[in-house]
Amino acid sequence: MRLLPIACLALILAPMAAVAQSAQPAAKAQPDASKPAPPPDVMSFDANAIDKTVDPCEDFYQYSCGNWLKNNAIPSDQTRWVRSFSVLAQRNQYLLWKDLDAAATSPKSALQKQYGDFYASCMDTATIDKLGAQPVEPAWKLIAGLKDIKSLPALMGKLENMGGSDGFFSFGVGIDAKDSTKQIIEVYQGGTSLPDRDYYLVDNARFSEIRKQYVEHMKKMFVLAGDTAEQAAKEADAVMKIETAMAKSFLSRTELRDPQKTYHIYSVADLQKTTPDFAWQTYIKALPIGTFETLNVATPEYFKSMNDLLKSEPIEAWKSYLRWQSLHSMASRMAKPFFDENFAFFAHTLSGQAEPAPRWRQCTIAADRALGEAVGQDWVKENFPPAAKASMDKLVAGLDKALAEDIKGLDWMTDATKKAAEEKLALFRNKIGYPEKWKDYSSIKVNRAQYAANSAHAAIWARNDDFSKLGKPVDEKEWGMTPPTVNAYYNPSMNDINFPAGILQPPFFDFRIDPAVNFGGIGVVIGHEMTHGFDDEGSQFDGKGNLRQWQTEADLKAFHDRTECVADEYEKFEAAPAAGNAQAVHLNGHLTLGENTADNGGLRIAYAALLEALKDEGKTINDKIDGYTESQRFFIGFAQVWCQNAKDAYARQAALTDPHSPGRWRANGSVQNFDEFGKAFNCKKGQPMYPVSTCRVW
């Protein structure tokens, strides 16, 4: 697994665990498996979404999205609904489903048979229901034999080899942050089930109620798996005590964003001294991994506290904890009672989702996650023609030139640092559409009647693929997202920007529409990812992907002053209003700093690239289409990417865990820092979207 966070454009496909504020009826469980209808296309520029009763200089997001917000309720199987990402994701999932469904019925190759059988096993709920608790029984049998803490490392290795989780830490291979030519072992804090450490630690009515509900959920799950009510209560209490103790020693999400705070090279012997009661060599020998002498212990204080916890908690408590880990990780792939209860707490109670996604969509997403580059090969052939890739190459080149010009013109940066920044930009790797070489999943055993086992086999393959990288040269062409994904990312250790085929289509990019809207859509996406190379995290890595300071001290101070302006600005934005027993929640300016910096920089860079593109076509920024200037269409196209309705519960959880700001502030926060917006809409200096004082990094 890649443990160093990559900077993504958005979090959109994975369901998030958020917090419901009021009791709701119990949700239906798995919906029927009826075949889906194709979703509607989304226009890149939607004049009907605009609310002309709103002054764009007062609230540009409401102006650009107001009518869309009124007319687009959140679907019952979603926790938020985003005009661009959500609809395009469902379109891609529908197209992917067509391939999966056809392969499940009439495969035309060994590859299609593999992913078709995987999909079919997920759709076969009758067989899944017959299995009951069987999927966790092998793991629970091993756990039952645990006699003492000394035996814990070997047991954890065995459980991992069965496709289970890492247990109470994350263990995998990653690029050495200070030597990007090397791949090393990294260990991080881990092992809790609630969305963030605050859910365990914050003492208020809202979180206290969630903790009670979580314990009740665990009790119900243990009873479903065969415990008596008394046993289940004891086990749930033990798990809660252990997870709470873990959370107390966690670094915060904001601290985890700082690569300097998560880089600590230890010898295995030194790690053993840190945790004398956990035999690391025993754990390592249980895994199919090569030898190593040093590793990155990303969160050393956590492991020190972990050792104390190993000594203080009785062995029966650890057995309960491991039983819960295996049950929780498997629940969504188990029989209906387990699926229902898992959904009821983690999706319905925590995120406000009214009902599960249709089964076809659940299974499509599962197949994409398990065998993404197998399914993606056929999807790309059908949905991403060579002309689309060529168009993106041209757009990226234009944005690259605009960022280079931006760096040259910065008045706060000295020539020495400008030169280093230009060198880093010149070393960017651009990966567009899909991998040059596809992963080989042929060794993954798939049985049409064993969905849980198939998922475990895929997890074991992915883990072993990760382990196989230890000590080998970095594969610069490897991807971290599957082709149909509606997202993009920047990886600081590879210094590369990655744009899956899934996002390179309307409403982000449409060859039939004017350049202004395309630059406001995919252009800002490209600029966003490029700017991540120079945000508060990415700027700590040089052009070769190594963690080192390449700015002068004076420039570093000027940079920090400017990023603090952005952090302070976004801290004032409200993510969720007061509701019930919950207070209003504001954004965490430092958690969201990298994404906000990228949004602001991406907007400026894309606008500069648009000016050049229009010039090449003999057009100007003031030319009009349907009553809007190209400048106005650029900004509206950008804002409409972020039109979203979200559950209050989702918004509260996202404010704690998501490094991205909500759509309103991604739009308004960016345009209010860019004077060209105020000029485009003839705003008066001092209006909310055209303030006198603004923040700017890039």
Buried (B, 14 or more C-beta within 10 A) or exposed (E): BBBBBBBBBBBBBEBBBBBBBEEEEEBEBBBEBEEBEEBEEBBBBBEEBBBEEBBBBBBBBBBBBBBBBEEBEBBEBBBBBBBBBBBBBBBBBBBBBBBBBBBBEEBEEEBBBBBBBBBBBBBBBEBBBEBBBEBBBBBBEBBEEBEEBEBBBBBBBBBBBBBBBBBBBBBBBBBBBBBBEBBBBBBBBBBBBBBBBBBBEBEEEBBEBBBEBBBBBBBBBBBBBEBEEEBBBBBBBBBBBBBBBBBEBBBBBBEBBBBEEBBBEBEBEBBBEBBEBBBBEBBBEBBEBBEBEBBBBBBBBBBEBBBEBBEEBEBEBBBBBBBBBBBBBBBBBBBEBBBBBBBBBBBBBBBBBBBBBBBBBBBBBBBBBBBBBBBBBBBBEEBBEEEBBEBBEEBBEBBBBBBBEBBEEBEBBBEEBBEBBBEBBEBBEBBBBBBEEBBEBEEBEBEBBBBBBBBBBBBBBBBBBBBBBBEEEBEEEBBBBBBBBBBBBBBBBBBBBBBBBBBBBBBBBBEEBBBBBBBBBBBBBBBBBBBBBBBBBBBBBBBBBBBEEBBBEEBBEBBBEBBBBBBEBBEEBBBBEEBEEBBEBBBBBBBBBBBBBBBBBBBBBBBBBBBBBBEEEEBEBEBEBEEBBBBBBBBBBBBBBBBBBBBBBBBBBBBBBBBBBBBBBBBBBBBBBBBBBBEBBEBEEEBEBBBEEBBBBB
